[in-house]
Amino acid sequence: MSHPLRNQALRGADDNNNGPKYFDYLFYVDFEASMADQNAQNALRHLHEFATFMRVLGSYPVDTSMP
């Protein structure tokens, strides 16, 4: 899911405000993985290389007792 950031003005493509205008967007990512899983840690580390803001909202243990 994504949406434009509130209270953010449109940005121009260059410093002279020529060309197309862009909004800054906020993206929500939800995936199933344990934070102990090396693949999940690598994915978040790689995402952090591109994101200007990133926050992990939670990590929940899986109930393995259910069939």
All heavy atoms as TSV, in Angstrom:
chain	resi	resn	atom	element	x	y	z
A	1	MET	N	N	0.843	-1.158	0.000
A	1	MET	CA	C	0.000	0.000	0.000
A	1	MET	C	C	0.903	1.240	0.000
A	1	MET	O	O	1.963	1.237	0.604
A	1	MET	CB	C	-0.877	-0.013	1.248
A	1	MET	CG	C	-1.852	1.110	1.302
A	1	MET	SD	S	-3.070	0.866	2.601
A	1	MET	CE	C	-2.511	2.085	3.745
A	2	SER	N	N	0.481	2.274	-0.657
A	2	SER	CA	C	1.244	3.517	-0.674
A	2	SER	C	C	0.294	4.707	-0.751
A	2	SER	O	O	-0.854	4.566	-1.156
A	2	SER	CB	C	2.197	3.545	-1.860
A	2	SER	OG	O	1.471	3.647	-3.071
A	3	HIS	N	N	0.798	5.857	-0.347
A	3	HIS	CA	C	0.042	7.092	-0.488
A	3	HIS	C	C	1.004	8.263	-0.429
A	3	HIS	O	O	2.080	8.163	0.161
A	3	HIS	CB	C	-1.053	7.214	0.571
A	3	HIS	CG	C	-0.555	7.265	1.979
A	3	HIS	ND1	N	-0.105	8.426	2.561
A	3	HIS	CD2	C	-0.418	6.309	2.915
A	3	HIS	CE1	C	0.279	8.170	3.800
A	3	HIS	NE2	N	0.100	6.878	4.035
A	4	PRO	N	N	0.632	9.400	-1.042
A	4	PRO	CA	C	1.495	10.584	-0.962
A	4	PRO	C	C	1.604	11.053	0.485
A	4	PRO	O	O	0.656	10.940	1.261
A	4	PRO	CB	C	0.772	11.635	-1.803
A	4	PRO	CG	C	-0.203	10.888	-2.632
A	4	PRO	CD	C	-0.541	9.644	-1.877
A	5	LEU	N	N	2.762	11.553	0.845
A	5	LEU	CA	C	2.947	12.077	2.193
A	5	LEU	C	C	2.123	13.337	2.376
A	5	LEU	O	O	2.059	14.185	1.487
A	5	LEU	CB	C	4.423	12.405	2.443
A	5	LEU	CG	C	5.334	11.200	2.596
A	5	LEU	CD1	C	6.780	11.660	2.704
A	5	LEU	CD2	C	4.956	10.395	3.821
A	6	ARG	N	N	1.484	13.454	3.512
A	6	ARG	CA	C	0.695	14.645	3.832
A	6	ARG	C	C	1.619	15.833	4.080
A	6	ARG	O	O	2.748	15.674	4.522
A	6	ARG	CB	C	-0.141	14.407	5.078
A	6	ARG	CG	C	-1.335	13.546	4.818
A	6	ARG	CD	C	-2.190	13.509	6.039
A	6	ARG	NE	N	-1.856	12.269	6.746
A	6	ARG	CZ	C	-2.312	11.950	7.927
A	6	ARG	NH1	N	-3.093	12.764	8.575
A	6	ARG	NH2	N	-1.983	10.818	8.479
A	7	ASN	N	N	1.110	16.997	3.792
A	7	ASN	CA	C	1.813	18.258	4.060
A	7	ASN	C	C	3.155	18.359	3.347
A	7	ASN	O	O	4.056	19.032	3.814
A	7	ASN	CB	C	2.012	18.453	5.573
A	7	ASN	CG	C	0.708	18.433	6.324
A	7	ASN	OD1	O	-0.304	18.913	5.826
A	7	ASN	ND2	N	0.727	17.865	7.499
A	8	GLN	N	N	3.299	17.665	2.232
A	8	GLN	CA	C	4.519	17.749	1.434
A	8	GLN	C	C	4.157	18.380	0.095
A	8	GLN	O	O	3.234	17.935	-0.578
A	8	GLN	CB	C	5.127	16.356	1.184
A	8	GLN	CG	C	5.609	15.662	2.431
A	8	GLN	CD	C	6.870	16.298	2.971
A	8	GLN	OE1	O	7.669	16.838	2.231
A	8	GLN	NE2	N	7.033	16.240	4.278
A	9	ALA	N	N	4.900	19.389	-0.294
A	9	ALA	CA	C	4.656	20.046	-1.579
A	9	ALA	C	C	5.166	19.167	-2.714
A	9	ALA	O	O	5.990	18.281	-2.524
A	9	ALA	CB	C	5.372	21.387	-1.604
A	10	LEU	N	N	4.656	19.450	-3.890
A	10	LEU	CA	C	5.165	18.765	-5.074
A	10	LEU	C	C	6.627	19.118	-5.297
A	10	LEU	O	O	7.052	20.245	-5.041
A	10	LEU	CB	C	4.365	19.191	-6.310
A	10	LEU	CG	C	2.993	18.583	-6.474
A	10	LEU	CD1	C	2.247	19.294	-7.599
A	10	LEU	CD2	C	3.089	17.115	-6.769
A	11	ARG	N	N	7.386	18.154	-5.759
A	11	ARG	CA	C	8.789	18.404	-6.075
A	11	ARG	C	C	8.936	18.464	-7.589
A	11	ARG	O	O	8.293	17.725	-8.317
A	11	ARG	CB	C	9.680	17.262	-5.574
A	11	ARG	CG	C	9.786	17.170	-4.097
A	11	ARG	CD	C	10.821	16.152	-3.681
A	11	ARG	NE	N	10.415	14.794	-3.994
A	11	ARG	CZ	C	11.109	13.957	-4.760
A	11	ARG	NH1	N	12.235	14.311	-5.293
A	11	ARG	NH2	N	10.670	12.734	-4.975
A	12	GLY	N	N	9.823	19.339	-8.050
A	12	GLY	CA	C	10.144	19.404	-9.464
A	12	GLY	C	C	11.203	18.373	-9.809
A	12	GLY	O	O	11.894	17.848	-8.945
A	13	ALA	N	N	11.341	18.090	-11.098
A	13	ALA	CA	C	12.321	17.106	-11.548
A	13	ALA	C	C	13.741	17.635	-11.406
A	13	ALA	O	O	14.683	16.877	-11.302
A	13	ALA	CB	C	12.046	16.717	-12.997
A	14	ASP	N	N	13.912	18.958	-11.384
A	14	ASP	CA	C	15.252	19.543	-11.222
A	14	ASP	C	C	15.160	20.787	-10.355
A	14	ASP	O	O	14.096	21.175	-9.904
A	14	ASP	CB	C	15.887	19.851	-12.580
A	14	ASP	CG	C	15.051	20.823	-13.408
A	14	ASP	OD1	O	14.333	21.655	-12.838
A	14	ASP	OD2	O	15.128	20.746	-14.645
A	15	ASP	N	N	16.269	21.428	-10.104
A	15	ASP	CA	C	16.293	22.595	-9.221
A	15	ASP	C	C	15.568	23.804	-9.793
A	15	ASP	O	O	15.209	24.719	-9.064
A	15	ASP	CB	C	17.744	22.985	-8.906
A	15	ASP	CG	C	18.431	21.953	-8.037
A	15	ASP	OD1	O	17.716	21.192	-7.354
A	15	ASP	OD2	O	19.670	21.905	-8.050
A	16	ASN	N	N	15.352	23.856	-11.094
A	16	ASN	CA	C	14.677	24.989	-11.726
A	16	ASN	C	C	13.172	24.781	-11.838
A	16	ASN	O	O	12.490	25.540	-12.495
A	16	ASN	CB	C	15.273	25.236	-13.120
A	16	ASN	CG	C	16.739	25.603	-13.039
A	16	ASN	OD1	O	17.160	26.294	-12.124
A	16	ASN	ND2	N	17.516	25.120	-14.000
A	17	ASN	N	N	12.678	23.713	-11.219
A	17	ASN	CA	C	11.252	23.366	-11.265
A	17	ASN	C	C	10.753	23.147	-12.690
A	17	ASN	O	O	9.599	23.415	-12.993
A	17	ASN	CB	C	10.402	24.415	-10.543
A	17	ASN	CG	C	10.605	24.357	-9.049
A	17	ASN	OD1	O	10.782	23.283	-8.487
A	17	ASN	ND2	N	10.594	25.504	-8.412
A	18	ASN	N	N	11.642	22.695	-13.564
A	18	ASN	CA	C	11.241	22.335	-14.925
A	18	ASN	C	C	10.939	20.843	-14.961
A	18	ASN	O	O	11.485	20.069	-14.210
A	18	ASN	CB	C	12.359	22.648	-15.917
A	18	ASN	CG	C	12.635	24.141	-15.996
A	18	ASN	OD1	O	11.718	24.948	-15.903
A	18	ASN	ND2	N	13.890	24.493	-16.149
A	19	GLY	N	N	10.096	20.469	-15.866
A	19	GLY	CA	C	9.786	19.054	-16.022
A	19	GLY	C	C	8.649	18.618	-15.122
A	19	GLY	O	O	7.967	19.435	-14.510
A	20	PRO	N	N	8.440	17.311	-15.035
A	20	PRO	CA	C	7.303	16.784	-14.273
A	20	PRO	C	C	7.466	17.040	-12.773
A	20	PRO	O	O	8.560	17.246	-12.278
A	20	PRO	CB	C	7.330	15.286	-14.570
A	20	PRO	CG	C	8.706	14.999	-15.033
A	20	PRO	CD	C	9.237	16.255	-15.652
A	21	LYS	N	N	6.356	17.012	-12.077
A	21	LYS	CA	C	6.335	17.199	-10.625
A	21	LYS	C	C	6.090	15.842	-9.964
A	21	LYS	O	O	5.419	14.983	-10.506
A	21	LYS	CB	C	5.227	18.163	-10.213
A	21	LYS	CG	C	5.263	19.482	-10.937
A	21	LYS	CD	C	6.439	20.305	-10.513
A	21	LYS	CE	C	6.349	21.674	-11.175
A	21	LYS	NZ	N	7.596	22.337	-11.280
A	22	TYR	N	N	6.639	15.687	-8.757
A	22	TYR	CA	C	6.527	14.418	-8.057
A	22	TYR	C	C	6.116	14.633	-6.609
A	22	TYR	O	O	6.519	15.602	-5.983
A	22	TYR	CB	C	7.877	13.677	-8.055
A	22	TYR	CG	C	8.378	13.365	-9.424
A	22	TYR	CD1	C	9.293	14.194	-10.060
A	22	TYR	CD2	C	7.938	12.234	-10.089
A	22	TYR	CE1	C	9.748	13.904	-11.329
A	22	TYR	CE2	C	8.394	11.931	-11.351
A	22	TYR	CZ	C	9.292	12.771	-11.970
A	22	TYR	OH	O	9.735	12.486	-13.223
A	23	PHE	N	N	5.310	13.707	-6.086
A	23	PHE	CA	C	5.021	13.647	-4.666
A	23	PHE	C	C	6.023	12.707	-4.023
A	23	PHE	O	O	6.523	11.781	-4.662
A	23	PHE	CB	C	3.625	13.064	-4.408
A	23	PHE	CG	C	2.497	14.022	-4.626
A	23	PHE	CD1	C	1.692	13.912	-5.738
A	23	PHE	CD2	C	2.228	15.004	-3.697
A	23	PHE	CE1	C	0.640	14.790	-5.935
A	23	PHE	CE2	C	1.174	15.889	-3.888
A	23	PHE	CZ	C	0.383	15.779	-5.006
A	24	ASP	N	N	6.317	12.917	-2.749
A	24	ASP	CA	C	7.023	11.913	-1.968
A	24	ASP	C	C	5.973	10.941	-1.466
A	24	ASP	O	O	4.898	11.353	-1.017
A	24	ASP	CB	C	7.760	12.551	-0.788
A	24	ASP	CG	C	8.998	13.306	-1.230
A	24	ASP	OD1	O	9.637	12.861	-2.200
A	24	ASP	OD2	O	9.323	14.320	-0.597
A	25	TYR	N	N	6.255	9.654	-1.551
A	25	TYR	CA	C	5.304	8.626	-1.162
A	25	TYR	C	C	5.787	7.861	0.050
A	25	TYR	O	O	6.981	7.713	0.282
A	25	TYR	CB	C	5.079	7.634	-2.304
A	25	TYR	CG	C	4.066	8.103	-3.305
A	25	TYR	CD1	C	4.418	8.996	-4.304
A	25	TYR	CD2	C	2.758	7.667	-3.248
A	25	TYR	CE1	C	3.498	9.440	-5.222
A	25	TYR	CE2	C	1.815	8.104	-4.164
A	25	TYR	CZ	C	2.194	8.985	-5.150
A	25	TYR	OH	O	1.279	9.422	-6.048
A	26	LEU	N	N	4.833	7.356	0.814
A	26	LEU	CA	C	5.092	6.475	1.936
A	26	LEU	C	C	4.554	5.100	1.556
A	26	LEU	O	O	3.410	4.984	1.106
A	26	LEU	CB	C	4.382	6.997	3.187
A	26	LEU	CG	C	4.551	6.184	4.452
A	26	LEU	CD1	C	6.011	6.216	4.902
A	26	LEU	CD2	C	3.665	6.756	5.549
A	27	PHE	N	N	5.378	4.075	1.693
A	27	PHE	CA	C	4.988	2.715	1.353
A	27	PHE	C	C	4.928	1.862	2.609
A	27	PHE	O	O	5.790	1.969	3.481
A	27	PHE	CB	C	5.997	2.082	0.381
A	27	PHE	CG	C	5.967	2.677	-0.985
A	27	PHE	CD1	C	6.721	3.800	-1.282
A	27	PHE	CD2	C	5.180	2.123	-1.977
A	27	PHE	CE1	C	6.700	4.355	-2.539
A	27	PHE	CE2	C	5.146	2.674	-3.243
A	27	PHE	CZ	C	5.909	3.795	-3.522
A	28	TYR	N	N	3.915	1.021	2.685
A	28	TYR	CA	C	3.785	0.046	3.770
A	28	TYR	C	C	4.079	-1.328	3.183
A	28	TYR	O	O	3.530	-1.702	2.152
A	28	TYR	CB	C	2.360	0.044	4.334
A	28	TYR	CG	C	1.987	1.325	5.028
A	28	TYR	CD1	C	1.353	2.352	4.335
A	28	TYR	CD2	C	2.275	1.505	6.366
A	28	TYR	CE1	C	1.017	3.530	4.977
A	28	TYR	CE2	C	1.938	2.683	7.013
A	28	TYR	CZ	C	1.316	3.678	6.305
A	28	TYR	OH	O	0.968	4.859	6.941
A	29	VAL	N	N	4.945	-2.077	3.848
A	29	VAL	CA	C	5.283	-3.420	3.399
A	29	VAL	C	C	4.974	-4.385	4.535
A	29	VAL	O	O	5.378	-4.158	5.675
A	29	VAL	CB	C	6.782	-3.517	3.020
A	29	VAL	CG1	C	7.142	-4.925	2.606
A	29	VAL	CG2	C	7.124	-2.527	1.926
A	30	ASP	N	N	4.257	-5.435	4.231
A	30	ASP	CA	C	3.908	-6.450	5.219
A	30	ASP	C	C	4.319	-7.793	4.637
A	30	ASP	O	O	3.936	-8.139	3.521
A	30	ASP	CB	C	2.399	-6.399	5.469
A	30	ASP	CG	C	1.937	-7.345	6.551
A	30	ASP	OD1	O	2.791	-7.872	7.300
A	30	ASP	OD2	O	0.719	-7.556	6.660
A	31	PHE	N	N	5.122	-8.541	5.369
A	31	PHE	CA	C	5.507	-9.858	4.879
A	31	PHE	C	C	5.651	-10.825	6.039
A	31	PHE	O	O	5.850	-10.426	7.185
A	31	PHE	CB	C	6.794	-9.798	4.043
A	31	PHE	CG	C	8.033	-9.368	4.794
A	31	PHE	CD1	C	8.904	-10.308	5.314
A	31	PHE	CD2	C	8.335	-8.028	4.950
A	31	PHE	CE1	C	10.046	-9.921	5.987
A	31	PHE	CE2	C	9.474	-7.621	5.612
A	31	PHE	CZ	C	10.337	-8.580	6.144
A	32	GLU	N	N	5.519	-12.112	5.726
A	32	GLU	CA	C	5.641	-13.159	6.733
A	32	GLU	C	C	7.059	-13.674	6.764
A	32	GLU	O	O	7.541	-14.240	5.781
A	32	GLU	CB	C	4.693	-14.324	6.414
A	32	GLU	CG	C	3.266	-14.079	6.805
A	32	GLU	CD	C	2.425	-15.326	6.654
A	32	GLU	OE1	O	2.881	-16.417	7.073
A	32	GLU	OE2	O	1.332	-15.207	6.102
A	33	ALA	N	N	7.720	-13.458	7.878
A	33	ALA	CA	C	9.064	-13.992	8.085
A	33	ALA	C	C	9.446	-13.708	9.530
A	33	ALA	O	O	8.966	-12.755	10.137
A	33	ALA	CB	C	10.069	-13.341	7.151
A	34	SER	N	N	10.294	-14.523	10.048
A	34	SER	CA	C	10.821	-14.306	11.386
A	34	SER	C	C	11.960	-13.299	11.312
A	34	SER	O	O	12.770	-13.334	10.377
A	34	SER	CB	C	11.340	-15.630	11.950
A	34	SER	OG	O	12.091	-15.404	13.124
A	35	MET	N	N	12.022	-12.412	12.295
A	35	MET	CA	C	13.139	-11.478	12.330
A	35	MET	C	C	14.453	-12.203	12.597
A	35	MET	O	O	15.521	-11.659	12.371
A	35	MET	CB	C	12.904	-10.396	13.389
A	35	MET	CG	C	11.794	-9.427	13.008
A	35	MET	SD	S	12.084	-8.574	11.444
A	35	MET	CE	C	13.463	-7.540	11.868
A	36	ALA	N	N	14.373	-13.446	13.052
A	36	ALA	CA	C	15.574	-14.260	13.251
A	36	ALA	C	C	16.058	-14.860	11.933
A	36	ALA	O	O	17.189	-15.333	11.845
A	36	ALA	CB	C	15.305	-15.369	14.263
A	37	ASP	N	N	15.203	-14.832	10.907
A	37	ASP	CA	C	15.546	-15.393	9.598
A	37	ASP	C	C	16.541	-14.475	8.888
A	37	ASP	O	O	16.288	-13.282	8.713
A	37	ASP	CB	C	14.273	-15.545	8.774
A	37	ASP	CG	C	14.496	-16.155	7.403
A	37	ASP	OD1	O	15.645	-16.508	7.071
A	37	ASP	OD2	O	13.510	-16.268	6.663
A	38	GLN	N	N	17.659	-15.035	8.484
A	38	GLN	CA	C	18.705	-14.251	7.820
A	38	GLN	C	C	18.190	-13.621	6.526
A	38	GLN	O	O	18.566	-12.491	6.184
A	38	GLN	CB	C	19.925	-15.123	7.529
A	38	GLN	CG	C	21.136	-14.337	7.084
A	38	GLN	CD	C	21.650	-13.392	8.153
A	38	GLN	OE1	O	21.710	-13.741	9.322
A	38	GLN	NE2	N	22.000	-12.185	7.770
A	39	ASN	N	N	17.302	-14.304	5.797
A	39	ASN	CA	C	16.745	-13.744	4.558
A	39	ASN	C	C	15.911	-12.498	4.842
A	39	ASN	O	O	15.954	-11.524	4.087
A	39	ASN	CB	C	15.903	-14.778	3.814
A	39	ASN	CG	C	16.750	-15.846	3.179
A	39	ASN	OD1	O	17.903	-15.617	2.830
A	39	ASN	ND2	N	16.191	-17.042	3.039
A	40	ALA	N	N	15.144	-12.509	5.923
A	40	ALA	CA	C	14.344	-11.334	6.292
A	40	ALA	C	C	15.258	-10.183	6.679
A	40	ALA	O	O	15.028	-9.038	6.275
A	40	ALA	CB	C	13.395	-11.677	7.442
A	41	GLN	N	N	16.303	-10.455	7.435
A	41	GLN	CA	C	17.250	-9.413	7.820
A	41	GLN	C	C	17.941	-8.822	6.592
A	41	GLN	O	O	18.103	-7.604	6.489
A	41	GLN	CB	C	18.285	-9.969	8.785
A	41	GLN	CG	C	17.711	-10.323	10.137
A	41	GLN	CD	C	18.745	-10.946	11.048
A	41	GLN	OE1	O	19.940	-10.791	10.862
A	41	GLN	NE2	N	18.266	-11.664	12.054
A	42	ASN	N	N	18.324	-9.681	5.650
A	42	ASN	CA	C	18.967	-9.199	4.420
A	42	ASN	C	C	18.009	-8.348	3.595
A	42	ASN	O	O	18.411	-7.326	3.030
A	42	ASN	CB	C	19.481	-10.371	3.587
A	42	ASN	CG	C	20.680	-11.038	4.219
A	42	ASN	OD1	O	21.367	-10.460	5.055
A	42	ASN	ND2	N	20.927	-12.277	3.835
A	43	ALA	N	N	16.737	-8.764	3.518
A	43	ALA	CA	C	15.751	-8.002	2.750
A	43	ALA	C	C	15.558	-6.613	3.348
A	43	ALA	O	O	15.531	-5.613	2.619
A	43	ALA	CB	C	14.424	-8.762	2.702
A	44	LEU	N	N	15.439	-6.529	4.665
A	44	LEU	CA	C	15.258	-5.227	5.314
A	44	LEU	C	C	16.516	-4.368	5.185
A	44	LEU	O	O	16.428	-3.159	4.966
A	44	LEU	CB	C	14.896	-5.414	6.784
A	44	LEU	CG	C	13.506	-5.993	7.033
A	44	LEU	CD1	C	13.315	-6.302	8.513
A	44	LEU	CD2	C	12.429	-5.060	6.536
A	45	ARG	N	N	17.677	-4.984	5.272
A	45	ARG	CA	C	18.931	-4.237	5.111
A	45	ARG	C	C	19.031	-3.671	3.692
A	45	ARG	O	O	19.415	-2.527	3.489
A	45	ARG	CB	C	20.117	-5.150	5.427
A	45	ARG	CG	C	21.424	-4.447	5.567
A	45	ARG	CD	C	22.572	-5.313	6.096
A	45	ARG	NE	N	22.417	-6.753	6.055
A	45	ARG	CZ	C	22.038	-7.512	7.101
A	45	ARG	NH1	N	21.750	-6.957	8.255
A	45	ARG	NH2	N	21.945	-8.819	6.977
A	46	HIS	N	N	18.639	-4.477	2.710
A	46	HIS	CA	C	18.677	-4.026	1.319
A	46	HIS	C	C	17.657	-2.911	1.083
A	46	HIS	O	O	17.955	-1.917	0.407
A	46	HIS	CB	C	18.422	-5.204	0.382
A	46	HIS	CG	C	18.576	-4.878	-1.057
A	46	HIS	ND1	N	19.759	-4.479	-1.613
A	46	HIS	CD2	C	17.666	-4.868	-2.062
A	46	HIS	CE1	C	19.585	-4.251	-2.901
A	46	HIS	NE2	N	18.318	-4.475	-3.191
A	47	LEU	N	N	16.466	-3.040	1.634
A	47	LEU	CA	C	15.446	-1.998	1.504
A	47	LEU	C	C	15.935	-0.695	2.121
A	47	LEU	O	O	15.712	0.387	1.573
A	47	LEU	CB	C	14.147	-2.447	2.169
A	47	LEU	CG	C	12.994	-1.467	2.160
A	47	LEU	CD1	C	12.591	-1.117	0.731
A	47	LEU	CD2	C	11.814	-2.027	2.926
A	48	HIS	N	N	16.627	-0.795	3.233
A	48	HIS	CA	C	17.123	0.404	3.920
A	48	HIS	C	C	18.134	1.175	3.068
A	48	HIS	O	O	18.303	2.380	3.225
A	48	HIS	CB	C	17.737	0.010	5.264
A	48	HIS	CG	C	17.954	1.170	6.170
A	48	HIS	ND1	N	19.161	1.795	6.305
A	48	HIS	CD2	C	17.087	1.840	6.976
A	48	HIS	CE1	C	19.051	2.782	7.146
A	48	HIS	NE2	N	17.796	2.840	7.581
A	49	GLU	N	N	18.793	0.491	2.127
A	49	GLU	CA	C	19.739	1.155	1.232
A	49	GLU	C	C	19.037	2.154	0.310
A	49	GLU	O	O	19.641	3.115	-0.143
A	49	GLU	CB	C	20.487	0.131	0.375
A	49	GLU	CG	C	21.410	-0.775	1.155
A	49	GLU	CD	C	22.028	-1.859	0.300
A	49	GLU	OE1	O	21.825	-1.860	-0.936
A	49	GLU	OE2	O	22.710	-2.728	0.873
A	50	PHE	N	N	17.754	1.938	0.033
A	50	PHE	CA	C	17.002	2.770	-0.898
A	50	PHE	C	C	16.025	3.713	-0.203
A	50	PHE	O	O	15.645	4.731	-0.763
A	50	PHE	CB	C	16.216	1.897	-1.882
A	50	PHE	CG	C	17.094	1.043	-2.733
A	50	PHE	CD1	C	17.357	-0.273	-2.389
A	50	PHE	CD2	C	17.689	1.562	-3.875
A	50	PHE	CE1	C	18.182	-1.055	-3.163
A	50	PHE	CE2	C	18.512	0.785	-4.661
A	50	PHE	CZ	C	18.763	-0.526	-4.298
A	51	ALA	N	N	15.603	3.363	0.988
A	51	ALA	CA	C	14.571	4.134	1.690
A	51	ALA	C	C	15.186	5.288	2.460
A	51	ALA	O	O	16.248	5.157	3.064
A	51	ALA	CB	C	13.802	3.227	2.640
A	52	THR	N	N	14.505	6.431	2.444
A	52	THR	CA	C	14.957	7.556	3.256
A	52	THR	C	C	14.395	7.452	4.669
A	52	THR	O	O	14.887	8.100	5.574
A	52	THR	CB	C	14.513	8.898	2.637
A	52	THR	OG1	O	13.095	8.885	2.482
A	52	THR	CG2	C	15.172	9.111	1.289
A	53	PHE	N	N	13.367	6.644	4.849
A	53	PHE	CA	C	12.761	6.421	6.155
A	53	PHE	C	C	12.268	4.986	6.199
A	53	PHE	O	O	11.643	4.509	5.251
A	53	PHE	CB	C	11.587	7.386	6.369
A	53	PHE	CG	C	10.758	7.078	7.585
A	53	PHE	CD1	C	11.194	7.448	8.840
A	53	PHE	CD2	C	9.551	6.437	7.458
A	53	PHE	CE1	C	10.425	7.172	9.963
A	53	PHE	CE2	C	8.776	6.157	8.562
A	53	PHE	CZ	C	9.220	6.533	9.820
A	54	MET	N	N	12.567	4.285	7.283
A	54	MET	CA	C	12.097	2.915	7.423
A	54	MET	C	C	11.888	2.617	8.902
A	54	MET	O	O	12.703	3.004	9.735
A	54	MET	CB	C	13.118	1.937	6.847
A	54	MET	CG	C	12.579	0.537	6.738
A	54	MET	SD	S	13.727	-0.552	5.898
A	54	MET	CE	C	14.580	-1.216	7.301
A	55	ARG	N	N	10.776	1.971	9.207
A	55	ARG	CA	C	10.495	1.588	10.584
A	55	ARG	C	C	9.826	0.222	10.583
A	55	ARG	O	O	8.874	-0.005	9.841
A	55	ARG	CB	C	9.569	2.601	11.247
A	55	ARG	CG	C	9.232	2.222	12.686
A	55	ARG	CD	C	8.318	3.199	13.351
A	55	ARG	NE	N	9.017	4.477	13.460
A	55	ARG	CZ	C	8.398	5.623	13.668
A	55	ARG	NH1	N	7.093	5.675	13.739
A	55	ARG	NH2	N	9.096	6.732	13.770
A	56	VAL	N	N	10.321	-0.677	11.410
A	56	VAL	CA	C	9.675	-1.979	11.609
A	56	VAL	C	C	8.636	-1.779	12.702
A	56	VAL	O	O	8.965	-1.395	13.826
A	56	VAL	CB	C	10.705	-3.063	12.012
A	56	VAL	CG1	C	9.995	-4.366	12.334
A	56	VAL	CG2	C	11.729	-3.254	10.900
A	57	LEU	N	N	7.373	-2.020	12.356
A	57	LEU	CA	C	6.284	-1.772	13.301
A	57	LEU	C	C	6.052	-2.930	14.248
A	57	LEU	O	O	5.475	-2.764	15.304
A	57	LEU	CB	C	4.996	-1.453	12.542
A	57	LEU	CG	C	5.046	-0.198	11.685
A	57	LEU	CD1	C	3.735	-0.018	10.937
A	57	LEU	CD2	C	5.350	1.025	12.537
A	58	GLY	N	N	6.491	-4.110	13.849
A	58	GLY	CA	C	6.296	-5.248	14.737
A	58	GLY	C	C	6.763	-6.536	14.104
A	58	GLY	O	O	6.943	-6.634	12.899
A	59	SER	N	N	6.971	-7.481	14.961
A	59	SER	CA	C	7.329	-8.828	14.538
A	59	SER	C	C	6.620	-9.757	15.509
A	59	SER	O	O	6.727	-9.593	16.731
A	59	SER	CB	C	8.849	-9.017	14.614
A	59	SER	OG	O	9.197	-10.328	14.295
A	60	TYR	N	N	5.876	-10.687	14.985
A	60	TYR	CA	C	5.018	-11.505	15.828
A	60	TYR	C	C	5.393	-12.969	15.678
A	60	TYR	O	O	5.549	-13.474	14.552
A	60	TYR	CB	C	3.541	-11.288	15.454
A	60	TYR	CG	C	3.212	-9.823	15.443
A	60	TYR	CD1	C	3.191	-9.107	14.259
A	60	TYR	CD2	C	2.991	-9.154	16.630
A	60	TYR	CE1	C	2.930	-7.745	14.247
A	60	TYR	CE2	C	2.725	-7.789	16.622
A	60	TYR	CZ	C	2.692	-7.098	15.435
A	60	TYR	OH	O	2.431	-5.759	15.446
A	61	PRO	N	N	5.536	-13.691	16.775
A	61	PRO	CA	C	5.886	-15.100	16.693
A	61	PRO	C	C	4.753	-15.911	16.079
A	61	PRO	O	O	3.584	-15.571	16.214
A	61	PRO	CB	C	6.132	-15.498	18.147
A	61	PRO	CG	C	5.385	-14.487	18.963
A	61	PRO	CD	C	5.360	-13.232	18.140
A	62	VAL	N	N	5.128	-16.971	15.414
A	62	VAL	CA	C	4.146	-17.872	14.791
A	62	VAL	C	C	3.800	-18.961	15.771
A	62	VAL	O	O	4.674	-19.520	16.438
A	62	VAL	CB	C	4.740	-18.472	13.490
A	62	VAL	CG1	C	3.801	-19.504	12.917
A	62	VAL	CG2	C	5.042	-17.387	12.487
A	63	ASP	N	N	2.518	-19.268	15.874
A	63	ASP	CA	C	2.065	-20.357	16.737
A	63	ASP	C	C	2.227	-21.656	15.972
A	63	ASP	O	O	1.432	-21.973	15.090
A	63	ASP	CB	C	0.617	-20.148	17.154
A	63	ASP	CG	C	0.120	-21.200	18.129
A	63	ASP	OD1	O	0.919	-22.099	18.510
A	63	ASP	OD2	O	-1.045	-21.117	18.528
A	64	THR	N	N	3.266	-22.399	16.291
A	64	THR	CA	C	3.547	-23.654	15.569
A	64	THR	C	C	2.773	-24.833	16.156
A	64	THR	O	O	2.849	-25.935	15.632
A	64	THR	CB	C	5.046	-23.977	15.611
A	64	THR	OG1	O	5.473	-24.042	16.978
A	64	THR	CG2	C	5.840	-22.898	14.889
A	65	SER	N	N	2.008	-24.617	17.244
A	65	SER	CA	C	1.253	-25.713	17.854
A	65	SER	C	C	-0.039	-26.000	17.094
A	65	SER	O	O	-0.642	-27.049	17.288
A	65	SER	CB	C	0.951	-25.399	19.309
A	65	SER	OG	O	0.055	-24.293	19.405
A	66	MET	N	N	-0.469	-25.095	16.249
A	66	MET	CA	C	-1.706	-25.301	15.487
A	66	MET	C	C	-1.425	-26.182	14.289
A	66	MET	O	O	-0.418	-26.014	13.616
A	66	MET	CB	C	-2.298	-23.962	15.061
A	66	MET	CG	C	-2.755	-23.114	16.231
A	66	MET	SD	S	-3.407	-21.511	15.752
A	66	MET	CE	C	-4.628	-21.925	14.568
A	67	PRO	N	N	-2.339	-27.121	13.997
A	67	PRO	CA	C	-2.128	-28.028	12.834
A	67	PRO	C	C	-2.266	-27.320	11.511
A	67	PRO	O	O	-2.815	-26.342	11.315
A	67	PRO	CB	C	-3.192	-29.092	12.994
A	67	PRO	CG	C	-4.180	-28.572	13.972
A	67	PRO	CD	C	-3.524	-27.453	14.722
